Amino acid sequence: MKSIGKLIRRFCLVFLTAAVLVIVLNVVLFVTLSYTFSQKENNGGWTRAQNIADQFARTQEGGYELSEQGQQLLKESRAWAVLVENDTGNVIWESGNLPPSVPRHYTTAELSRAVMGYIEDYPVIWASQGEHVLLLGCPKTAYWKLLHNTFDYKLIANAPKIFLAFLVCNLLFLTLVYMAAVSGILRSVGPIVKGIKSLGEKEEVYVREKGLLSDMAVSINRTSQKLKTQEYSLKKKDTARANWIAGVSHDIRTPLSMVLGYASQLEEDPELSQEAKRKAEIIRRQSLRMKNLINDLNLASKLEYQVQPVNSRKLNAVSMVRRIAVDFLNLDLKEQYPIEWITDGTPAVCMIQGDEGLLKRAVSNLLFNCQVHNPEGCTIRIDVQKERGNCCITVSDNGAGVSEEKLESIKNAPHYMVCDTNTGEQRHGLGLLIVRQIMQAHQGEMELSRSSEGGFQVKLSLPLIKETDS
């Protein structure tokens, strides 16, 4: 479930980044808007009221008049104005657009309420004009004034702490909401991830088809059922193929033995001509080859479906390979395939763990492979060495060999026993397939290449065991 942890970490990182960006964005917007509507020079209401108050001048009769510039400012503000005398509270100057409902006299209490708030629902902004007070009545929708804007000193002093507390509480609340949402998603994602992982491990899977990802759960369940059906079909097919191979091998063994027996009798019959005996010999050899092929096919099938038991024990690979070489030479009556044992650096003991019968079969197959592919004869070279913790058995010849293209084809082309789509490209006969399967059963490796003399070379690598343990 490492992917779920990674998903949670990514969600948390995205959330924290988004939260920080939202806070920064809000601060920037707040500062920008505050500056635009309240702090910009010559645009605030208080600044405008003072500018208008500064445009008053005394007349010769002892009254007051507003200059043209002041009248222009008043017009731009769409406001009315009155100048209240300090001593009497009487209006000693008023603008031409003064509403009739606005008082022309103010007591001290009325004047206090006016400068603090509203007159007839008009927000009032005041400014001093000498000893007198200028009241500027703005449009009713221009400003919103707090009538009791008195704050406790401790509240102002602790404003940073209060702001931080609010911020922490908001972040905590958002985190809880976010985690609740994420947990709901993860409850749906967890079974999906587990189901996909089980599919990869070829386990039977069933995911509850509920939640946000119910459609995906349905698809996983269908895929699991299809894989189960396909696995059953493949096992049934493999069983039928193995039974067919075993049946054919058993049924053909008896008539083939009769052909071998009669061919041997004809080959030794003194009354037959030499030409007839030669033909009988060919029949016997080809029949023997067919018998070996059938045995190879049966063994390859058992190894493929892992029904061939591996009776493992400690072996000296050097002595085992020598015995195989001697047996091969004893069968080479015409001495067409001499064996050269490469003795330089060959150890006397090379201990491995394995099934002696299967390993003998592997090395024998390599020797017979040299014989089959070089009917005119060739020299076979055998070498046993210790390399990097492995016992390496190398069999090579100086025969016809193969081209580089053919060698790559042999390495990469599938054998018909493990490929149902292309039976035209086979490996280098059943012999090499069996050798590879035997190596796999012993945790070993097989390496194909061209020999230094231009022929074919096969190198088998098997894990060494300590000689003291033997």
C-alpha positions in Angstrom: 0.0 0.0 0.0 2.9 2.4 -0.5 1.0 4.1 -3.3 -1.8 5.1 -0.9 0.7 6.7 1.4 2.2 8.6 -1.5 -1.3 9.7 -2.6 -2.0 11.0 1.0 1.2 12.9 1.0 0.5 14.5 -2.3 -3.0 15.5 -1.2 -1.6 17.1 1.9 1.0 19.0 0.0 -1.5 20.3 -2.5 -3.8 21.3 0.4 -1.1 23.2 2.3 0.1 24.9 -0.9 -3.4 26.0 -1.8 -4.1 27.2 1.8 -0.9 29.4 1.8 -1.7 30.8 -1.6 -5.3 31.6 -0.6 -4.1 33.5 2.5 -1.5 35.5 0.5 -4.0 36.3 -2.2 -6.5 37.5 0.4 -4.0 39.8 2.1 -2.9 41.2 -1.3 -6.5 41.9 -2.3 -7.4 43.4 1.0 -4.4 45.8 0.9 -5.1 46.7 -2.7 -8.8 47.4 -2.2 -8.2 49.4 1.0 -5.7 51.6 -0.7 -7.9 52.1 -3.8 -11.1 53.1 -1.9 -9.7 54.7 1.3 -6.1 55.8 1.1 -5.5 57.1 -2.4 -4.6 60.8 -2.4 -7.4 63.3 -3.1 -9.9 60.4 -3.4 -10.9 59.9 0.3 -14.0 61.7 1.6 -12.1 63.3 4.5 -9.5 64.8 2.2 -12.1 66.1 -0.1 -14.1 67.7 2.7 -11.0 69.5 4.0 -10.1 70.7 0.4 -13.6 72.2 0.1 -13.3 73.8 3.5 -10.1 75.4 2.4 -11.9 77.1 -0.6 -14.1 79.3 1.6 -13.4 83.1 1.8 -15.0 86.0 3.7 -17.2 88.4 1.9 -17.3 92.2 2.4 -20.6 91.8 4.2 -18.9 89.5 6.7 -20.4 86.3 5.3 -18.7 83.3 3.5 -18.5 82.3 -0.1 -17.1 79.2 -1.8 -14.7 79.6 -4.7 -15.3 78.1 -8.1 -12.8 75.4 -7.5 -14.6 74.5 -4.2 -17.9 74.4 -6.0 -16.4 72.2 -8.7 -15.1 69.8 -6.0 -18.5 69.8 -4.4 -20.2 69.1 -7.7 -17.8 66.2 -8.4 -18.6 64.7 -5.0 -22.4 64.9 -5.7 -22.7 66.2 -2.1 -24.4 69.1 -0.3 -22.7 71.2 2.3 -23.4 73.5 5.2 -21.1 75.7 7.3 -22.2 75.7 10.9 -21.2 78.7 13.1 -19.2 77.7 16.2 -20.9 80.0 18.7 -24.6 79.7 17.8 -24.9 76.4 15.8 -26.6 78.3 13.0 -25.9 77.5 9.3 -24.1 80.6 8.0 -23.6 79.1 4.5 -25.3 76.4 2.5 -25.0 74.9 -0.9 -27.6 75.3 -3.5 -28.6 71.6 -3.6 -29.3 71.4 0.2 -32.3 69.1 0.8 -35.2 70.9 2.5 -35.3 68.3 5.3 -31.7 69.1 6.5 -31.7 71.3 9.6 -30.5 74.9 9.5 -29.6 75.0 13.2 -27.7 72.5 15.4 -27.3 72.1 19.1 -24.1 70.8 20.5 -25.6 67.2 20.8 -27.0 67.3 17.3 -23.7 68.5 15.9 -21.9 65.7 17.7 -24.3 63.1 16.3 -24.0 64.7 12.8 -20.2 64.6 12.7 -20.2 61.0 14.0 -22.9 59.6 11.7 -25.7 60.7 9.5 -28.1 63.6 8.8 -31.4 62.5 7.4 -29.7 59.2 6.2 -26.9 61.2 4.4 -23.5 60.0 5.6 -21.7 63.2 6.9 -18.0 64.0 6.6 -16.9 67.1 8.4 -13.9 69.4 8.2 -12.9 72.5 10.2 -13.1 75.9 8.6 -11.4 78.2 11.1 -13.6 78.2 14.2 -16.6 76.8 12.2 -17.5 73.3 11.0 -18.2 72.3 7.5 -20.6 69.4 7.2 -20.4 67.6 3.8 -23.5 65.4 3.1 -22.5 62.6 0.7 -24.9 60.5 -1.4 -26.8 57.9 0.7 -24.9 55.0 -1.0 -21.5 56.6 -0.9 -20.3 55.5 2.6 -21.2 53.2 5.5 -20.3 54.7 8.9 -20.0 53.0 12.2 -21.8 55.1 14.8 -20.2 53.4 17.8 -16.7 52.6 16.6 -15.1 52.3 20.0 -12.7 49.3 20.5 -11.2 48.0 23.7 -7.5 48.8 24.0 -6.7 45.2 24.9 -8.5 44.0 21.7 -6.3 46.3 19.6 -3.1 45.4 21.5 -3.8 41.6 21.0 -4.9 42.0 17.4 -1.9 40.0 16.0 -2.5 37.2 18.4 -6.3 37.2 17.7 -5.6 37.2 13.9 -3.1 34.3 14.3 -5.7 32.4 16.5 -8.4 32.9 13.8 -5.9 31.8 11.1 -5.0 28.6 13.0 -8.7 27.8 13.7 -9.6 28.3 10.1 -6.7 26.1 8.9 -7.6 23.4 11.4 -11.2 23.5 10.3 -10.2 23.3 6.6 -7.8 20.5 7.4 -10.5 18.5 9.2 -12.9 19.0 6.3 -10.2 18.1 3.8 -9.1 15.0 5.6 -12.8 13.9 5.9 -13.1 14.3 2.2 -9.8 12.5 1.5 -10.6 9.7 3.9 -13.8 9.1 1.9 -11.8 9.0 -1.3 -9.2 6.7 0.1 -11.8 4.3 1.4 -12.8 3.9 -2.2 -9.3 3.9 -3.7 -7.8 1.5 -1.1 -9.7 -1.6 -2.3 -9.1 -0.6 -5.9 -5.4 -0.4 -5.4 -5.4 -3.7 -3.5 -7.4 -5.4 -6.2 -5.1 -4.2 -9.0 -2.1 -5.5 -7.0 -3.7 -8.9 -6.5 -4.5 -9.1 -10.2 -0.8 -8.6 -10.9 0.0 -11.5 -8.5 -2.6 -13.7 -10.2 -4.7 -13.9 -7.0 -8.5 -14.2 -6.9 -10.0 -10.8 -6.6 -13.3 -9.4 -5.5 -13.9 -5.7 -4.9 -17.1 -4.3 -3.4 -19.0 -2.5 -6.1 -19.9 0.5 -4.0 -18.6 4.0 -3.5 -17.1 6.6 -5.8 -15.2 4.1 -7.9 -17.8 1.5 -8.2 -17.5 1.4 -12.0 -13.8 0.6 -11.7 -14.5 -2.1 -9.1 -16.9 -3.7 -11.6 -14.2 -3.7 -14.2 -11.6 -5.2 -11.8 -14.1 -8.0 -10.9 -14.8 -8.7 -14.5 -11.1 -8.8 -15.3 -10.4 -11.2 -12.4 -13.2 -13.5 -13.6 -11.8 -13.4 -17.2 -8.3 -14.2 -15.9 -9.6 -17.0 -13.8 -11.4 -18.5 -16.8 -8.3 -18.1 -19.0 -6.1 -19.7 -16.4 -8.5 -22.6 -16.2 -8.5 -22.9 -20.0 -4.7 -22.8 -20.2 -4.3 -25.5 -17.5 -6.9 -27.6 -19.3 -5.1 -27.1 -22.6 -1.7 -27.8 -21.1 -3.0 -31.0 -19.4 -4.5 -32.2 -22.7 -1.2 -31.5 -24.5 0.9 -33.3 -21.9 -1.5 -36.2 -21.9 -1.3 -36.3 -25.7 2.5 -36.3 -25.8 2.6 -39.0 -23.1 0.0 -41.1 -25.0 1.8 -40.8 -28.3 5.1 -41.6 -26.7 3.7 -44.7 -25.1 1.7 -45.9 -28.2 4.7 -45.5 -30.6 7.2 -47.2 -28.4 6.1 -50.8 -29.2 6.0 -50.6 -33.0 9.2 -48.6 -33.0 10.9 -51.3 -30.9 9.7 -53.9 -33.5 11.2 -51.8 -36.3 14.5 -51.6 -34.5 14.6 -55.3 -33.8 13.8 -56.4 -37.3 16.2 -53.8 -38.8 19.0 -55.2 -36.5 18.2 -58.8 -37.7 18.3 -57.8 -41.3 21.6 -55.9 -40.8 23.2 -59.1 -39.4 21.6 -61.5 -41.9 24.5 -63.1 -43.9 22.2 -63.9 -46.8 21.5 -60.3 -47.6 23.6 -58.2 -50.0 25.8 -55.4 -48.7 23.4 -52.9 -50.2 20.4 -54.4 -48.3 22.4 -54.5 -45.1 23.3 -50.8 -45.6 19.7 -50.0 -46.0 18.8 -52.0 -42.9 21.5 -50.0 -41.0 20.0 -46.7 -42.1 16.5 -47.9 -41.0 17.9 -48.9 -37.6 19.8 -45.6 -37.1 16.8 -43.5 -38.1 14.5 -45.6 -35.9 16.9 -45.1 -33.0 16.9 -41.4 -33.7 13.1 -41.4 -33.7 13.2 -43.2 -30.4 15.5 -40.6 -28.9 13.4 -37.8 -30.3 10.3 -39.3 -28.6 12.2 -39.7 -25.4 13.3 -36.1 -25.7 9.8 -34.9 -26.4 8.4 -36.7 -23.4 11.2 -35.4 -21.1 10.7 -31.8 -22.5 7.0 -32.1 -21.7 7.6 -33.2 -18.2 10.1 -30.4 -17.6 7.8 -27.9 -19.1 4.9 -28.7 -16.8 7.2 -29.4 -13.9 6.2 -33.0 -13.4 9.8 -34.4 -13.8 11.2 -35.0 -10.3 14.7 -33.5 -9.6 16.7 -35.9 -7.4 19.4 -33.5 -6.3 22.7 -34.6 -4.7 26.3 -33.4 -4.6 28.3 -34.2 -7.7 31.8 -33.8 -9.1 31.2 -32.2 -12.5 34.7 -33.0 -13.8 34.4 -36.8 -13.3 30.7 -36.8 -14.5 31.6 -35.0 -17.8 34.6 -37.4 -18.3 32.3 -40.4 -18.0 29.9 -38.9 -20.5 32.7 -38.2 -23.0 34.0 -41.8 -22.6 30.5 -43.3 -23.2 30.1 -41.1 -26.3 33.4 -42.2 -27.7 32.5 -45.8 -27.2 29.5 -45.3 -29.5 31.5 -43.5 -32.2 32.6 -46.7 -34.0 33.8 -44.9 -37.1 35.7 -42.3 -35.0 34.3 -39.4 -36.9 33.8 -37.3 -33.7 37.0 -37.3 -31.6 36.9 -35.4 -28.3 39.6 -33.1 -27.1 39.6 -32.4 -23.4 41.0 -28.9 -22.7 43.3 -29.6 -19.7 44.9 -26.2 -19.2 43.7 -25.0 -15.8 41.0 -27.8 -15.5 40.3 -28.4 -11.8 40.3 -32.0 -10.5 37.2 -31.3 -8.4 34.3 -29.1 -9.3 31.4 -29.8 -6.9 27.8 -28.9 -7.8 24.3 -29.9 -6.6 22.0 -31.5 -9.0 20.2 -34.5 -10.6 23.0 -36.7 -12.1 20.6 -38.2 -14.6 19.3 -34.9 -15.9 22.8 -33.3 -16.0 24.2 -36.3 -17.9 21.3 -35.9 -20.3 22.1 -32.2 -20.8 25.8 -32.8 -21.6 25.0 -35.8 -23.8 22.5 -33.8 -25.8 25.2 -31.2 -26.5 27.5 -34.0 -27.8 24.9 -35.6 -29.9 23.9 -32.1 -31.2 27.4 -31.8 -32.6 27.0 -35.2 -34.2 23.6 -34.5 -35.8 24.5 -31.2 -37.3 27.9 -32.3 -38.6 27.2 -35.6 -40.5 30.7 -35.5 -42.1 32.4 -35.5 -38.7 34.0 -32.8 -36.5 36.3 -32.4 -33.5 34.5 -31.8 -30.2 36.2 -29.9 -27.4 35.1 -30.1 -23.8 36.2 -27.7 -21.0 35.3 -27.6 -17.3 36.3 -24.5 -15.3 35.5 -22.5 -12.2 34.3 -19.0 -12.9 33.0 -16.5 -10.4 31.3 -19.0 -8.1 30.0 -21.2 -11.0 31.1 -24.4 -12.6 31.2 -23.8 -16.3 30.9 -26.8 -18.7 31.7 -25.7 -22.3 31.1 -28.0 -25.4 32.2 -26.7 -28.8 33.1 -28.1 -32.2 34.9 -27.0 -35.4 32.0 -28.1 -37.6 29.7 -26.2 -39.9 28.5 -23.9 -37.2 25.9 -21.2 -37.7 25.8 -17.6 -39.0 25.3 -14.7 -36.6 21.8 -14.2 -37.9 21.0 -17.9 -37.4 22.5 -17.8 -33.9 20.3 -14.8 -32.9 17.3 -16.6 -34.4 18.1 -19.7 -32.3 18.4 -17.6 -29.2 15.2 -15.6 -29.6 12.8 -17.9 -31.6 10.2 -19.6 -29.4 9.9 -23.4 -29.4 6.6 -24.8 -30.4 6.0 -26.3 -26.9 5.7 -22.8 -25.5 4.3 -20.9 -28.5 1.0 -21.4 -30.1 1.2 -18.6 -32.7 4.4 -19.4 -34.7 5.5 -22.9 -35.2 7.7 -22.2 -38.2 10.6 -20.8 -36.2 12.0 -23.6 -34.0 15.0 -23.7 -31.8 18.1 -25.7 -32.5 16.2 -28.9 -32.1 14.6 -30.5 -29.0 18.1 -31.2 -27.6 18.9 -27.6 -26.8 15.4 -27.0 -25.4 15.9 -29.9 -22.9 19.3 -28.5 -22.0 17.8 -25.1 -21.3 15.0 -26.6 -19.2 17.4 -28.8 -17.2 19.5 -25.6 -16.5 16.5 -23.8 -15.3 15.6 -26.6 -13.0 19.1 -26.4 -11.5 19.1 -22.5 -11.3 21.8 -22.5 -14.0 22.2 -20.8 -17.3 22.9 -21.8 -20.9 24.9 -19.5 -23.3 25.0 -20.1 -27.0 27.7 -18.7 -29.3 30.1 -19.5 -32.1 33.3 -21.3 -31.3 36.8 -19.9 -32.0 37.1 -22.4 -34.8 33.8 -21.2 -36.4 31.6 -24.1 -35.2 28.9 -24.1 -32.5 29.5 -23.6 -28.8 27.3 -24.1 -25.7 28.4 -23.0 -22.2 26.5 -24.3 -19.1 26.9 -22.5 -15.8 25.9 -24.2 -12.5 26.3 -22.8 -9.0 29.3 -24.2 -7.1 29.1 -25.6 -3.6 31.9 -25.7 -1.0 34.1 -28.7 -1.4 34.4 -29.1 2.4 30.7 -29.7 2.5 30.9 -32.7 0.3 
